[in-house]
Amino acid sequence: MLTLSTIDPARFRSAMSRFPAAVCLVTTDGPAGRRGLTVSSVAPVSDDPATLLVCLNTASVANEKFVKNGNFAVSVLGVETEAVARGFAGEGKLESDARFALGAWSALETGAPLLDGALIGFDCRLTGSSTVATHRILIGTVAAIRMGPASPSLVYLDRQYRSL
């Protein structure tokens, strides 16, 4: 049975700010063009086949590039890449090219850009997409993984970047 939540959205966001999350960049490239943003809503779905999900706000029409390109990459960030995370989160209101100029990039299988030096890079083929409330959930089968250097992780907690 479907029930609508009566929880105030601001209260929910406040509660979720206490939920620590890895900071990641999700990126795409292909016929629709390049796009990237900072996210904390990434989760494994399965290990056989290796599958991830990412949630993107539908308020930005530019996020349609992920669906049109049929791919996405997830770069899990370390503390040394906080400036890149901030730029891709919209600080400084940087255009796409300026955001990508904040780091060095390479592609594995799908053509989606992965941040060089990220702790982990997951290169995914889009295999599913669904809209729930204000967000689109992207499901991707992992086509390739790149393990980066071991270093402290960048996490987001209490509306601040932190090291773990």
Contacts in CASP RR format, 6 or more apart in sequence:
PFRMAT RR
TARGET T0000
AUTHOR 0000-0000-0000
METHOD contacts of the structure
MODEL  1
MLTLSTIDPARFRSAMSRFPAAVCLVTTDGPAGRRGLTVSSVAPVSDDPA
TLLVCLNTASVANEKFVKNGNFAVSVLGVETEAVARGFAGEGKLESDARF
ALGAWSALETGAPLLDGALIGFDCRLTGSSTVATHRILIGTVAAIRMGPA
SPSLVYLDRQYRSL
5 12 0 8 1.000
17 157 0 8 1.000
17 158 0 8 1.000
17 159 0 8 1.000
18 157 0 8 1.000
18 158 0 8 1.000
19 157 0 8 1.000
20 155 0 8 1.000
20 156 0 8 1.000
20 157 0 8 1.000
20 162 0 8 1.000
20 164 0 8 1.000
21 40 0 8 1.000
21 41 0 8 1.000
21 155 0 8 1.000
21 156 0 8 1.000
21 157 0 8 1.000
22 40 0 8 1.000
22 42 0 8 1.000
22 76 0 8 1.000
22 77 0 8 1.000
22 153 0 8 1.000
22 154 0 8 1.000
22 155 0 8 1.000
23 38 0 8 1.000
23 40 0 8 1.000
23 76 0 8 1.000
23 77 0 8 1.000
23 78 0 8 1.000
23 85 0 8 1.000
23 153 0 8 1.000
23 154 0 8 1.000
23 155 0 8 1.000
23 156 0 8 1.000
23 161 0 8 1.000
24 38 0 8 1.000
24 39 0 8 1.000
24 40 0 8 1.000
24 42 0 8 1.000
24 74 0 8 1.000
24 75 0 8 1.000
24 76 0 8 1.000
24 77 0 8 1.000
25 36 0 8 1.000
25 37 0 8 1.000
25 38 0 8 1.000
25 39 0 8 1.000
25 73 0 8 1.000
25 74 0 8 1.000
25 75 0 8 1.000
25 77 0 8 1.000
25 84 0 8 1.000
25 85 0 8 1.000
25 88 0 8 1.000
25 115 0 8 1.000
25 118 0 8 1.000
26 36 0 8 1.000
26 37 0 8 1.000
26 39 0 8 1.000
26 42 0 8 1.000
26 54 0 8 1.000
26 56 0 8 1.000
26 66 0 8 1.000
26 72 0 8 1.000
26 73 0 8 1.000
26 74 0 8 1.000
26 75 0 8 1.000
27 34 0 8 1.000
27 35 0 8 1.000
27 36 0 8 1.000
27 72 0 8 1.000
27 73 0 8 1.000
27 75 0 8 1.000
27 105 0 8 1.000
27 112 0 8 1.000
27 113 0 8 1.000
27 114 0 8 1.000
27 115 0 8 1.000
28 34 0 8 1.000
28 35 0 8 1.000
28 36 0 8 1.000
28 65 0 8 1.000
28 66 0 8 1.000
28 69 0 8 1.000
28 70 0 8 1.000
28 71 0 8 1.000
28 72 0 8 1.000
28 73 0 8 1.000
28 112 0 8 1.000
29 35 0 8 1.000
29 69 0 8 1.000
29 71 0 8 1.000
29 107 0 8 1.000
29 111 0 8 1.000
29 112 0 8 1.000
29 113 0 8 1.000
30 65 0 8 1.000
30 69 0 8 1.000
30 71 0 8 1.000
30 111 0 8 1.000
31 68 0 8 1.000
31 69 0 8 1.000
32 64 0 8 1.000
32 65 0 8 1.000
32 68 0 8 1.000
32 69 0 8 1.000
33 65 0 8 1.000
33 69 0 8 1.000
34 65 0 8 1.000
34 96 0 8 1.000
34 100 0 8 1.000
34 113 0 8 1.000
35 62 0 8 1.000
35 63 0 8 1.000
35 65 0 8 1.000
35 66 0 8 1.000
35 96 0 8 1.000
36 88 0 8 1.000
36 96 0 8 1.000
36 99 0 8 1.000
36 100 0 8 1.000
37 56 0 8 1.000
37 60 0 8 1.000
37 63 0 8 1.000
37 88 0 8 1.000
37 89 0 8 1.000
37 90 0 8 1.000
38 85 0 8 1.000
38 86 0 8 1.000
38 87 0 8 1.000
38 88 0 8 1.000
38 89 0 8 1.000
38 90 0 8 1.000
39 54 0 8 1.000
39 55 0 8 1.000
39 56 0 8 1.000
40 156 0 8 1.000
41 54 0 8 1.000
41 55 0 8 1.000
41 135 0 8 1.000
42 52 0 8 1.000
42 53 0 8 1.000
42 54 0 8 1.000
42 74 0 8 1.000
42 76 0 8 1.000
43 52 0 8 1.000
43 53 0 8 1.000
44 51 0 8 1.000
44 52 0 8 1.000
45 51 0 8 1.000
45 52 0 8 1.000
45 53 0 8 1.000
45 139 0 8 1.000
49 141 0 8 1.000
49 142 0 8 1.000
50 141 0 8 1.000
50 142 0 8 1.000
50 145 0 8 1.000
51 127 0 8 1.000
51 139 0 8 1.000
51 140 0 8 1.000
51 141 0 8 1.000
51 142 0 8 1.000
52 74 0 8 1.000
52 122 0 8 1.000
52 124 0 8 1.000
52 139 0 8 1.000
52 140 0 8 1.000
52 142 0 8 1.000
53 137 0 8 1.000
53 138 0 8 1.000
53 139 0 8 1.000
53 140 0 8 1.000
54 72 0 8 1.000
54 74 0 8 1.000
54 137 0 8 1.000
54 138 0 8 1.000
55 135 0 8 1.000
55 136 0 8 1.000
55 137 0 8 1.000
55 138 0 8 1.000
56 63 0 8 1.000
56 66 0 8 1.000
56 135 0 8 1.000
56 136 0 8 1.000
56 138 0 8 1.000
57 63 0 8 1.000
57 134 0 8 1.000
57 135 0 8 1.000
57 136 0 8 1.000
58 131 0 8 1.000
58 134 0 8 1.000
58 135 0 8 1.000
58 136 0 8 1.000
59 134 0 8 1.000
63 136 0 8 1.000
66 72 0 8 1.000
66 126 0 8 1.000
66 138 0 8 1.000
67 126 0 8 1.000
67 129 0 8 1.000
67 136 0 8 1.000
67 138 0 8 1.000
69 112 0 8 1.000
69 126 0 8 1.000
70 110 0 8 1.000
70 125 0 8 1.000
70 126 0 8 1.000
71 110 0 8 1.000
71 111 0 8 1.000
71 112 0 8 1.000
71 123 0 8 1.000
71 124 0 8 1.000
71 125 0 8 1.000
71 126 0 8 1.000
72 112 0 8 1.000
72 124 0 8 1.000
72 126 0 8 1.000
72 138 0 8 1.000
72 140 0 8 1.000
73 107 0 8 1.000
73 108 0 8 1.000
73 110 0 8 1.000
73 111 0 8 1.000
73 112 0 8 1.000
73 113 0 8 1.000
73 114 0 8 1.000
73 121 0 8 1.000
73 122 0 8 1.000
73 123 0 8 1.000
73 124 0 8 1.000
74 120 0 8 1.000
74 121 0 8 1.000
74 122 0 8 1.000
74 124 0 8 1.000
75 114 0 8 1.000
75 115 0 8 1.000
75 118 0 8 1.000
75 120 0 8 1.000
75 121 0 8 1.000
76 118 0 8 1.000
76 119 0 8 1.000
76 120 0 8 1.000
76 121 0 8 1.000
76 122 0 8 1.000
76 153 0 8 1.000
77 84 0 8 1.000
77 85 0 8 1.000
77 115 0 8 1.000
77 118 0 8 1.000
77 119 0 8 1.000
77 153 0 8 1.000
77 154 0 8 1.000
78 118 0 8 1.000
78 119 0 8 1.000
78 151 0 8 1.000
78 152 0 8 1.000
78 153 0 8 1.000
78 154 0 8 1.000
79 151 0 8 1.000
79 152 0 8 1.000
79 153 0 8 1.000
79 154 0 8 1.000
79 161 0 8 1.000
79 163 0 8 1.000
80 151 0 8 1.000
81 115 0 8 1.000
81 117 0 8 1.000
81 118 0 8 1.000
81 154 0 8 1.000
82 154 0 8 1.000
82 161 0 8 1.000
83 102 0 8 1.000
84 102 0 8 1.000
84 103 0 8 1.000
84 115 0 8 1.000
85 154 0 8 1.000
85 161 0 8 1.000
86 161 0 8 1.000
87 94 0 8 1.000
87 99 0 8 1.000
87 102 0 8 1.000
88 99 0 8 1.000
88 102 0 8 1.000
90 99 0 8 1.000
94 102 0 8 1.000
100 113 0 8 1.000
103 115 0 8 1.000
103 116 0 8 1.000
104 115 0 8 1.000
104 116 0 8 1.000
104 117 0 8 1.000
105 113 0 8 1.000
105 114 0 8 1.000
105 115 0 8 1.000
105 116 0 8 1.000
106 113 0 8 1.000
106 114 0 8 1.000
106 116 0 8 1.000
107 113 0 8 1.000
107 114 0 8 1.000
107 123 0 8 1.000
108 114 0 8 1.000
108 123 0 8 1.000
108 143 0 8 1.000
108 144 0 8 1.000
108 146 0 8 1.000
109 123 0 8 1.000
109 125 0 8 1.000
109 143 0 8 1.000
109 144 0 8 1.000
110 123 0 8 1.000
110 124 0 8 1.000
110 125 0 8 1.000
110 143 0 8 1.000
110 144 0 8 1.000
111 123 0 8 1.000
112 123 0 8 1.000
112 124 0 8 1.000
114 121 0 8 1.000
114 123 0 8 1.000
114 146 0 8 1.000
115 121 0 8 1.000
117 148 0 8 1.000
117 149 0 8 1.000
118 146 0 8 1.000
118 148 0 8 1.000
119 148 0 8 1.000
119 149 0 8 1.000
119 150 0 8 1.000
119 151 0 8 1.000
119 153 0 8 1.000
120 145 0 8 1.000
120 146 0 8 1.000
120 147 0 8 1.000
120 148 0 8 1.000
121 145 0 8 1.000
121 146 0 8 1.000
121 147 0 8 1.000
121 148 0 8 1.000
122 142 0 8 1.000
122 144 0 8 1.000
122 145 0 8 1.000
123 142 0 8 1.000
123 143 0 8 1.000
123 144 0 8 1.000
123 145 0 8 1.000
123 146 0 8 1.000
124 140 0 8 1.000
124 141 0 8 1.000
124 142 0 8 1.000
124 143 0 8 1.000
125 140 0 8 1.000
125 141 0 8 1.000
125 143 0 8 1.000
126 138 0 8 1.000
126 139 0 8 1.000
126 140 0 8 1.000
127 139 0 8 1.000
127 140 0 8 1.000
127 141 0 8 1.000
128 138 0 8 1.000
128 139 0 8 1.000
128 140 0 8 1.000
129 136 0 8 1.000
129 137 0 8 1.000
129 138 0 8 1.000
129 139 0 8 1.000
130 136 0 8 1.000
130 137 0 8 1.000
130 139 0 8 1.000
131 137 0 8 1.000
152 163 0 8 1.000
152 164 0 8 1.000
153 163 0 8 1.000
153 164 0 8 1.000
154 161 0 8 1.000
154 162 0 8 1.000
154 163 0 8 1.000
154 164 0 8 1.000
155 161 0 8 1.000
155 162 0 8 1.000
155 163 0 8 1.000
155 164 0 8 1.000
156 162 0 8 1.000
END
